[in-house]
Amino acid sequence: MKPNRLRPVIAAATAAALGLFTGAHLMTHIPTGIVGMTGRTGSTGCVCHYYEASPDSVVRAWFTGPDSVRAGTVATYTLSVSRRQSVAAGFNAAALFGRMLVADSVHTQLLPAGDDTLELTHTWPRSASGRDTIAWLFRYRAPLRPGTHDTLYAVGNSVNGDTISNEQDKWAFARNFPVRIIPATSVEEQGLAGRFSLDQNYPNPFNPATIIRFTLQDADRVRLAVYDLTGREAAVLVDGRLDPGEHSARFDATGLAGGVYLYRLQAGGNTLVRKMVLLR
C-alpha cells in the first residue's frame, strides 16, 4: 500500500484508540472530550485529529486571567482557541497542583485524568458561529502553600465539524501559564485555605470510578470509607496519617451494585458525610 493511502488508515486507527476530540463517545460512556492531552504529562497533543504528530501554527490557544492567586482561593480564567474560518473547537486544560473547577457547565466538564487529578474538557465542540475565536470560562482553586508557583496547561483544536479526522482538523498547545500562589490575607481567606472539608465526588453520578477530594486543616489520622444505605462498608479508601492540605482518593466501584452510596471522612474527632450515585 502506498504511503499516501496509509494516511486515512493511520488516522482512523488513532481516532479509535484515543477517542475523537470532536463528537465521538468514549468507552466510559462520557459524552465527548478527552483528557491527558496537555503538556502537563508530556502528551503529544491532539494527534487524534488527522495524523499530525505536531501542533499547527494556524491554531492559537491561550489563557487569560490573574497571574497570582491567594492560597486556597478560587479565581476565574478564560481559555481561548483561535483559527481563521474555524467551524468548531474543543480543548483540554489541566493544572499542575491546583484544582480545575467547572464554571461553564453547559460546555465543559471535569474528567479523571488517570492519576487522581481532574482535568477540564468540552462537553461538545463549541461552534464558531462565524467568529475566529472561541472561548470557555473555568475556575481554578489554588493550592494551600503560599510562596510557590503553579502552572496551567491546555491544548486546543479547531475542527471542520464533520466528526471525521482529516487535514482540515488542526490543533496547538497553549503557552504554559504560570500562577504565583500568594498568602491569604483576610481571616475569611485564611479559614478557606485551612478548613477541614469533604468535596462532592466527581463525576457524580459515576460508572465505574470517581474521585473524592478532601482538605485537612492539621496533620492527623484519617479514615475515608464508602458505605451502602444499609450501613455495610463497601470500601476503605484511606486509613492512615496524612499531612495538612488537599488530598484525593479514587473509588472504583467495579463489582458493586448500582445505587446510592455514602462516603464518610473522619479525622481529629471530626466527621463529614456525603452521598454519591453509582449508575449501572
C-alpha positions in Angstrom: 0.0 0.0 0.0 1.4 3.4 -0.9 2.2 5.9 1.9 -0.5 8.4 0.9 -3.1 5.7 1.1 -1.9 4.7 4.6 -2.8 8.1 6.0 -6.6 7.6 6.3 -5.9 4.2 7.9 -3.5 5.7 10.4 -6.0 8.5 11.2 -8.8 6.1 11.7 -6.7 3.8 14.0 -5.5 6.7 16.1 -9.1 8.1 16.5 -10.4 4.7 17.5 -7.6 4.3 20.1 -7.8 7.8 21.7 -11.5 8.8 21.1 -12.3 11.6 18.8 -11.8 15.0 20.4 -15.0 16.1 18.5 -18.2 14.2 18.9 -17.4 10.5 19.4 -18.4 8.7 22.6 -15.7 7.4 24.9 -15.7 3.8 26.2 -16.7 5.1 29.7 -19.9 6.5 28.2 -18.9 10.1 28.8 -20.5 12.2 26.0 -17.3 13.6 24.4 -14.0 15.3 25.1 -10.8 13.6 26.2 -8.1 14.4 28.9 -4.4 13.7 29.3 -3.6 15.6 26.1 -1.8 18.6 27.5 1.8 19.2 28.2 1.2 18.5 31.9 2.0 14.9 31.4 4.2 15.3 28.3 1.5 14.3 25.9 1.9 14.5 22.2 -1.3 16.6 22.0 -4.4 16.1 19.8 -2.9 13.6 17.4 -6.4 12.0 17.1 -7.2 14.9 14.8 -5.8 14.0 11.4 -2.4 12.2 11.6 -0.2 15.2 12.5 2.1 14.5 15.4 2.9 18.1 16.0 0.9 21.3 16.6 -0.1 23.6 13.7 0.7 27.3 13.5 -2.7 28.1 12.1 -4.3 27.4 15.5 -3.6 29.5 18.6 -4.7 28.7 22.2 -4.1 30.9 25.2 -5.1 31.6 28.8 -6.5 34.9 30.2 -6.7 35.5 33.9 -4.7 36.5 37.1 -1.1 35.6 37.3 -1.3 35.4 41.1 -3.9 33.8 43.3 -4.2 33.7 47.1 -3.6 30.3 48.6 -6.7 28.1 48.8 -8.9 30.6 47.0 -10.7 30.4 43.6 -10.1 32.5 40.5 -11.8 32.6 37.1 -9.9 32.1 33.8 -10.7 32.1 30.1 -9.2 29.6 27.6 -9.4 30.8 24.0 -8.8 29.0 20.8 -8.4 30.9 17.5 -8.2 30.0 13.9 -9.4 31.9 10.8 -12.6 30.3 9.4 -12.9 27.8 12.2 -16.1 25.8 12.3 -15.9 24.5 15.9 -13.3 24.0 18.6 -12.6 21.8 21.6 -9.9 21.8 24.3 -8.3 20.0 27.3 -7.0 22.0 30.3 -5.1 21.0 33.4 -3.3 22.4 36.4 0.0 21.1 37.9 -1.0 21.4 41.5 -4.3 23.3 41.9 -7.8 22.1 41.1 -9.8 22.8 37.9 -13.4 23.7 38.6 -16.4 23.9 36.2 -17.7 27.5 35.5 -19.4 27.0 32.1 -21.4 23.8 32.9 -23.2 23.9 29.5 -20.0 23.4 27.6 -17.4 21.9 29.9 -16.9 19.0 32.3 -14.2 17.5 34.6 -12.9 14.0 33.9 -10.4 11.9 35.8 -7.0 12.0 34.2 -5.8 8.7 35.5 -3.6 9.9 38.3 -6.2 11.1 40.8 -6.4 14.5 39.2 -9.3 16.1 37.3 -8.8 17.8 34.0 -11.2 20.1 32.2 -12.6 19.3 28.7 -15.5 20.3 26.5 -18.9 18.5 26.6 -19.4 19.1 22.8 -17.2 21.1 20.4 -18.3 24.7 20.5 -19.5 26.3 17.3 -17.5 29.3 16.0 -20.7 30.9 14.6 -18.7 33.0 12.2 -16.1 34.0 14.8 -12.3 33.4 14.7 -12.0 32.9 18.4 -13.9 30.5 20.7 -13.6 30.8 24.4 -14.5 28.9 27.6 -14.7 30.1 31.2 -13.4 27.9 34.0 -12.4 28.3 37.7 -9.2 27.4 39.4 -8.6 26.7 43.1 -5.1 27.5 44.2 -3.1 25.0 46.4 -2.7 25.8 50.0 1.1 26.6 50.0 1.9 30.3 49.5 5.2 31.3 48.1 5.1 28.6 45.4 4.1 28.5 41.7 1.6 26.5 39.8 1.1 26.1 36.1 -1.9 25.9 33.8 -1.7 23.7 30.7 -4.0 23.4 27.7 -4.3 22.1 24.2 -7.0 23.4 21.7 -8.3 22.1 18.5 -10.1 23.7 15.5 -12.2 21.3 13.5 -14.5 21.4 10.5 -17.3 19.8 12.4 -17.9 16.6 10.3 -16.6 14.3 13.2 -14.1 12.8 10.7 -10.4 13.1 11.3 -8.9 14.8 8.3 -6.5 17.5 7.1 -9.0 20.3 8.0 -8.7 19.5 11.7 -5.8 21.3 13.4 -4.6 21.7 16.9 -2.0 23.6 19.1 -0.7 23.7 22.6 -1.4 26.8 24.7 1.6 28.5 26.2 2.1 27.3 29.7 0.5 29.8 32.1 2.4 30.3 35.4 0.4 31.2 38.5 2.1 32.6 41.7 0.5 31.4 44.9 0.4 34.3 47.4 -0.6 34.2 51.1 -4.2 34.6 52.2 -4.6 38.0 53.9 -8.1 38.1 55.4 -9.5 36.0 58.2 -12.1 34.6 55.8 -9.4 33.6 53.2 -7.2 32.0 55.9 -10.2 30.0 57.0 -10.9 28.9 53.4 -7.2 27.8 53.0 -7.1 25.9 56.2 -10.5 24.3 56.5 -11.5 20.7 57.1 -13.7 19.8 54.2 -15.1 17.0 52.1 -15.9 17.8 48.4 -18.6 16.2 46.4 -17.2 13.4 44.3 -16.7 13.9 40.6 -18.0 12.7 38.3 -21.4 12.1 40.1 -23.3 10.0 39.1 -20.4 7.8 38.0 -19.6 4.4 36.5 -17.4 2.7 37.5 -14.9 5.1 39.1 -14.9 8.6 40.7 -12.6 10.9 42.6 -13.2 12.1 46.1 -11.3 15.2 47.3 -10.9 16.5 50.9 -8.9 19.1 52.8 -7.3 18.7 56.2 -6.5 21.6 58.5 -4.0 19.7 60.6 -1.9 16.5 60.3 -4.0 13.7 61.6 -5.0 10.1 61.3 -7.6 9.9 58.5 -10.2 7.3 57.5 -12.2 7.7 54.3 -14.7 4.8 53.7 -17.7 4.1 51.5 -20.9 2.5 52.7 -24.2 1.4 51.2 -27.5 2.6 52.5 -27.8 -0.4 54.9 -24.6 0.7 56.6 -22.4 -2.0 55.2 -18.9 -0.9 54.5 -18.2 -1.2 50.8 -14.6 0.1 50.6 -11.9 1.8 52.7 -10.1 4.4 50.5 -7.8 6.0 53.2 -6.8 4.7 56.6 -3.6 6.3 58.0 -1.9 9.6 58.9 -1.9 12.4 56.4 -0.3 15.9 56.3 -2.5 19.1 56.2 -3.6 20.2 52.8 -5.6 18.9 49.9 -5.9 15.2 49.2 -7.8 12.9 46.8 -8.8 9.3 46.6 -10.1 7.2 43.7 -13.1 5.0 44.3 -13.5 2.1 41.8 -17.0 0.6 42.2 -16.4 -2.3 39.8 -18.4 -5.3 41.1 -20.8 -3.2 43.2 -24.5 -2.8 42.5 -25.8 0.5 41.3 -27.5 2.8 43.7 -26.8 5.5 46.3 -23.7 5.2 48.5 -22.3 7.3 51.4 -18.7 8.2 51.8 -17.5 9.3 55.3 -14.4 11.2 56.2 -13.1 11.0 59.8 -10.1 13.0 61.1 -9.3 14.5 64.5 -12.7 13.8 66.1 -14.5 15.4 63.1 -16.7 13.6 60.7 -18.2 14.6 57.3 -20.5 12.5 55.1 -21.7 12.9 51.5 -23.8 10.9 49.1 -22.9 9.7 45.6 -24.7 7.7 42.9 -23.3 4.7 41.1 -25.1 4.1 37.8 -25.4 0.7 36.2 
